Structures are given as structure tokens and as C-alpha cells.
């Protein structure tokens, strides 16, 4: 772990060249390192997500998180911004891919980049990490309990999204999946369906299912936090990135 890093807010060009706010953290005194695009969860571009960005930088990676809600709620409190976007049906898939591409272009343009990039996402971001990996050329992707990769939102949930498991043949990189056995979005059965699609398409992947954990078991500020699962999950993530982003 590195002791010195620089964290700052930057502007990037997202989908359709829209200007987006993004949170960037870079390790100091390094050269030729991989990058991680952190896709924030449904609650938005918040403090816990920025802590995750800094954690990756402390481990020696360039890390960036684009604010996917920049257009609808610029400068808004994360809770208010998330409520606004949720009421509008969520972030459109095409726009998400364009925003992630903008983040990739930004980090690979930095002098310390080795041109290898991964995505990681939690909750809705887990689905979007998979979506990005099936739409863009990546070196690794992590899906942390991504809801609706398989299955559709229940009646009454305003999200205008559908499953993306049909995109599995286009997966461009190895995939790491971390899931809780007590989760309802996705259920273990939905995880198994995704795993079957990966097998049928000869994709490189590894999945880990944690007993006693439900949704958001990485979230240290929530009752759902499961320290043992989160600790093992972080170890799996860093091992995965060490193998694919070096």
C-alpha cells in the first residue's frame, strides 16, 4: 500500500462529449500502472464511493469515478441526485457506456498509464460494469452484486432497464463476480444463470458467493455490511487486478 496519492475533482468528456464531473485519485511517484473506472452505486456519487477510488490509488492504480448524475443534478447532494435520476428511470445504458468510455480515455491519456483498464461497480454499478465490459475493450471487469444483469426490476420500481445477460458473447475481458447468498437482487439463481451463459460462451470468469451476506455487504456505513465477506472480497479484487492490469 502506498502512503502518497493525489485526489481531485476533474472534468471529463462523457457520452456525446457532455462535460461530466469525475473524482480522480492517482498514486504518487509511480510509472506505467493500470487504471480502474469505479462505477458508483444507485445512491450516487457519494463519500463512500470516493473512498473506494482513493483505496485503489493507495494500492497503486489510477482510479476514477465519473458522476453519472452530472446532467440531471449537477452539484446536488448525492441523495437528492439519486432520487432525481431514479424517478427518471435510471441512467440509460447507451449513455453509461459513453460515460465510461470518456473516463477510460481520460485515464489512458495520463502519463503514468500502462493503457490497461478495468471497471468495477456495486449494485446498479455491478450491472453497468458488466455492460461496459460487453460494449468496450477492457482488460478486466468486476461485478459486485450487480442487480438485473439477469432478471427485470419488480413492478413499482421506476428503473427503465432490462437484463443484459444476452450480451455475454461480447464480453471483452475476464470477469470477477462477488455475490451474497442472501441477496434478492441478484438471487443465487440469477447468478447461476449468468454463470451458465459465461460457460456456454467460453468466457474467463470467477464467481464467489458469500454465505450470510446479502446486498451491499461491502458498504461499511450500512447494516448490510459483512466484515468477513468484504475483507475476502477486497482480497479477491486486488488479486484479480494484479493478474490482469500489470
BELTASUL-V254140 format. One record per residue. RES is the residue in one letter. PHI is phi in degrees with one decimal (NA if undefined). D_FIRST is the distance of its C-alpha to the first C-alpha in Angstrom with 1 decimal. Layout:
res=RES phi=PHI d_first=D_FIRST
res=RES phi=PHI d_first=D_FIRST
This chain:
res=X phi=NA d_first=0.0
res=X phi=-91.0 d_first=3.8
res=X phi=-89.5 d_first=6.6
res=X phi=-119.9 d_first=9.3
res=X phi=-150.7 d_first=10.6
res=X phi=-120.3 d_first=14.2
res=X phi=-123.3 d_first=15.7
res=X phi=-160.4 d_first=19.5
res=X phi=-90.0 d_first=22.4
res=X phi=-130.0 d_first=24.1
res=X phi=-110.0 d_first=27.2
res=X phi=-127.4 d_first=27.5
res=X phi=-95.1 d_first=30.6
res=X phi=-94.6 d_first=30.8
res=X phi=-56.1 d_first=33.7
res=X phi=58.6 d_first=36.9
res=X phi=64.7 d_first=35.0
res=X phi=-64.2 d_first=34.7
res=X phi=-78.4 d_first=32.5
res=X phi=-122.5 d_first=29.6
res=X phi=-77.5 d_first=27.1
res=X phi=-146.9 d_first=23.4
res=X phi=-106.7 d_first=20.1
res=X phi=-117.9 d_first=17.7
res=X phi=-132.3 d_first=14.1
res=X phi=-131.1 d_first=12.8
res=X phi=-73.0 d_first=9.9
res=X phi=-91.0 d_first=11.6
res=X phi=57.8 d_first=13.0
res=X phi=-130.9 d_first=12.4
res=X phi=-145.0 d_first=15.4
res=X phi=55.5 d_first=16.5
res=X phi=-123.4 d_first=13.9
res=X phi=-78.2 d_first=15.0
res=X phi=-128.1 d_first=15.7
res=X phi=-126.2 d_first=16.0
res=X phi=-94.2 d_first=19.0
res=X phi=-89.8 d_first=18.7
res=X phi=-99.7 d_first=22.3
res=X phi=-68.8 d_first=23.0
res=X phi=-78.9 d_first=25.1
res=X phi=-56.3 d_first=28.7
res=X phi=-63.5 d_first=28.2
res=X phi=105.5 d_first=26.8
res=X phi=-84.2 d_first=24.5
res=X phi=-115.3 d_first=23.4
res=X phi=-61.1 d_first=20.9
res=X phi=-58.7 d_first=19.1
res=X phi=-66.5 d_first=18.8
res=X phi=-65.8 d_first=17.4
res=X phi=-64.7 d_first=14.7
res=X phi=-64.1 d_first=13.9
res=X phi=-57.7 d_first=13.9
res=X phi=-65.2 d_first=11.3
res=X phi=-63.4 d_first=9.0
res=X phi=-64.6 d_first=9.4
res=X phi=-63.7 d_first=8.9
res=X phi=-67.5 d_first=5.5
res=X phi=-92.5 d_first=4.9
res=X phi=99.1 d_first=7.2
res=X phi=-112.3 d_first=10.5
res=X phi=-69.0 d_first=13.4
res=X phi=-138.1 d_first=14.5
res=X phi=-143.9 d_first=17.9
res=X phi=-128.5 d_first=20.3
res=X phi=-74.4 d_first=24.0
res=X phi=-81.0 d_first=26.2
res=X phi=-68.7 d_first=28.7
res=X phi=-103.5 d_first=31.1
res=X phi=-58.2 d_first=31.4
res=X phi=-73.7 d_first=35.0
res=X phi=-75.0 d_first=36.5
res=X phi=-144.6 d_first=34.9
res=X phi=-63.0 d_first=33.4
res=X phi=75.7 d_first=31.9
res=X phi=-78.1 d_first=32.9
res=X phi=-57.0 d_first=31.2
res=X phi=-53.5 d_first=29.0
res=X phi=-64.0 d_first=31.5
res=X phi=-67.1 d_first=34.5
res=X phi=-63.5 d_first=33.1
res=X phi=-63.6 d_first=32.3
res=X phi=-63.8 d_first=35.8
res=X phi=-63.2 d_first=37.4
res=X phi=-70.5 d_first=35.8
res=X phi=-61.0 d_first=36.4
res=X phi=-65.2 d_first=40.0
res=X phi=-88.0 d_first=40.3
res=X phi=102.7 d_first=39.1
res=X phi=92.8 d_first=35.5
res=X phi=-83.8 d_first=33.9
res=X phi=-60.3 d_first=36.1
res=X phi=-59.6 d_first=34.6
res=X phi=-60.9 d_first=35.7
res=X phi=-67.9 d_first=34.2
res=X phi=-58.0 d_first=30.8
res=X phi=-60.5 d_first=30.7
res=X phi=-64.6 d_first=31.7
res=X phi=-69.1 d_first=29.0
res=X phi=-64.9 d_first=26.2
res=X phi=-60.3 d_first=27.8
res=X phi=-62.9 d_first=27.7
res=X phi=-66.2 d_first=24.0
res=X phi=-62.8 d_first=23.5
res=X phi=-59.7 d_first=25.8
res=X phi=-65.4 d_first=24.0
res=X phi=-72.1 d_first=20.5
res=X phi=-73.9 d_first=22.1
res=X phi=-84.3 d_first=24.0
res=X phi=-79.1 d_first=21.1
res=X phi=-63.7 d_first=21.0
res=X phi=-92.2 d_first=17.4
res=X phi=-76.0 d_first=18.2
res=X phi=-94.1 d_first=19.0
res=X phi=76.8 d_first=21.4
res=X phi=-99.7 d_first=19.8
res=X phi=-138.1 d_first=19.5
res=X phi=-124.0 d_first=19.1
res=X phi=-115.4 d_first=20.3
res=X phi=-143.8 d_first=19.4
res=X phi=-147.0 d_first=21.7
res=X phi=-122.2 d_first=22.7
res=X phi=62.3 d_first=26.4
res=X phi=-57.5 d_first=28.5
res=X phi=-67.3 d_first=25.4
res=X phi=-67.0 d_first=25.1
res=X phi=-60.6 d_first=28.6
res=X phi=-69.5 d_first=27.9
res=X phi=-65.0 d_first=24.9
res=X phi=-63.6 d_first=27.5
res=X phi=-57.9 d_first=30.1
res=X phi=-63.0 d_first=28.0
res=X phi=-69.3 d_first=27.2
res=X phi=-91.5 d_first=30.9
res=X phi=-113.9 d_first=31.9
res=X phi=-129.0 d_first=29.5
res=X phi=-86.6 d_first=28.0
res=X phi=-122.6 d_first=24.4
res=X phi=-102.9 d_first=22.2
res=X phi=-168.4 d_first=20.9
res=X phi=-147.3 d_first=21.6
res=X phi=-124.3 d_first=20.6
res=X phi=-112.3 d_first=23.3
res=X phi=-97.5 d_first=22.4
res=X phi=42.7 d_first=25.9
res=X phi=-71.6 d_first=27.6
res=X phi=-81.0 d_first=31.1
res=X phi=72.0 d_first=34.1
res=X phi=-63.5 d_first=32.8
res=X phi=-119.6 d_first=35.8
res=X phi=88.6 d_first=38.4
res=X phi=-120.0 d_first=39.5
res=X phi=-58.8 d_first=39.0
res=X phi=-68.4 d_first=41.6
res=X phi=-57.6 d_first=44.7
res=X phi=99.7 d_first=44.2
res=X phi=-82.7 d_first=40.6
res=X phi=-76.0 d_first=40.9
res=X phi=-63.7 d_first=38.3
res=X phi=-100.7 d_first=40.1
res=X phi=-131.8 d_first=38.0
res=X phi=-132.2 d_first=38.8
res=X phi=-65.3 d_first=37.2
res=X phi=-124.2 d_first=35.5
res=X phi=-60.8 d_first=35.5
res=X phi=-64.5 d_first=38.3
res=X phi=-85.6 d_first=35.9
res=X phi=-50.9 d_first=34.2
res=X phi=-57.5 d_first=36.0
res=X phi=-93.5 d_first=34.2
res=X phi=-57.2 d_first=30.7
res=X phi=-96.5 d_first=29.0
res=X phi=-158.7 d_first=25.8
res=X phi=-61.5 d_first=24.3
res=X phi=-122.1 d_first=24.0
res=X phi=-109.3 d_first=21.9
res=X phi=-120.3 d_first=23.7
res=X phi=-125.0 d_first=22.7
res=X phi=-138.3 d_first=25.7
res=X phi=-103.1 d_first=27.3
res=X phi=-66.7 d_first=30.6
res=X phi=-92.5 d_first=32.1
res=X phi=-70.9 d_first=31.5
res=X phi=-105.5 d_first=34.5
res=X phi=-139.9 d_first=33.0
res=X phi=-94.9 d_first=32.3
res=X phi=-79.4 d_first=34.3
res=X phi=-56.3 d_first=33.6
res=X phi=-66.4 d_first=36.7
res=X phi=-68.7 d_first=35.4
res=X phi=-62.1 d_first=32.2
res=X phi=-62.8 d_first=34.5
res=X phi=-64.4 d_first=36.5
res=X phi=-64.5 d_first=33.5
res=X phi=-60.1 d_first=32.6
res=X phi=-63.1 d_first=36.2
res=X phi=-63.8 d_first=36.2
res=X phi=-65.6 d_first=33.1
res=X phi=-63.9 d_first=34.9
res=X phi=-64.2 d_first=38.1
res=X phi=-103.7 d_first=36.5
res=X phi=54.9 d_first=34.6
res=X phi=-90.8 d_first=31.1
res=X phi=-85.5 d_first=27.8
res=X phi=-155.1 d_first=26.2
res=X phi=-146.2 d_first=24.7
res=X phi=-115.7 d_first=25.5
res=X phi=-133.9 d_first=24.4
res=X phi=-114.6 d_first=26.7
res=X phi=-104.0 d_first=25.8
res=X phi=-68.0 d_first=28.8
res=X phi=75.5 d_first=29.3
res=X phi=-115.9 d_first=27.2
res=X phi=-113.0 d_first=28.8
res=X phi=-70.8 d_first=27.8
res=X phi=61.5 d_first=24.7
res=X phi=-72.8 d_first=23.1
res=X phi=-81.2 d_first=19.6
res=X phi=-77.2 d_first=21.1
res=X phi=-66.3 d_first=20.1
res=X phi=-98.8 d_first=23.0
res=X phi=-129.4 d_first=25.7
res=X phi=-61.0 d_first=27.8
res=X phi=-73.8 d_first=26.8
res=X phi=-60.3 d_first=23.3
res=X phi=-124.4 d_first=22.9
res=X phi=-55.3 d_first=19.9
res=X phi=-67.3 d_first=20.2
res=X phi=-64.9 d_first=20.7
res=X phi=-65.1 d_first=17.8
res=X phi=-61.6 d_first=15.4
res=X phi=-68.0 d_first=16.9
res=X phi=-61.9 d_first=17.0
res=X phi=-61.6 d_first=13.3
res=X phi=-61.7 d_first=12.9
res=X phi=-64.2 d_first=15.8
res=X phi=-62.6 d_first=14.5
res=X phi=-68.2 d_first=11.2
res=X phi=-66.4 d_first=13.5
res=X phi=-62.8 d_first=16.1
res=X phi=-69.1 d_first=14.2
res=X phi=-60.3 d_first=13.0
res=X phi=-79.6 d_first=16.7
res=X phi=-113.2 d_first=18.2
res=X phi=-114.5 d_first=16.2
res=X phi=-67.7 d_first=15.5
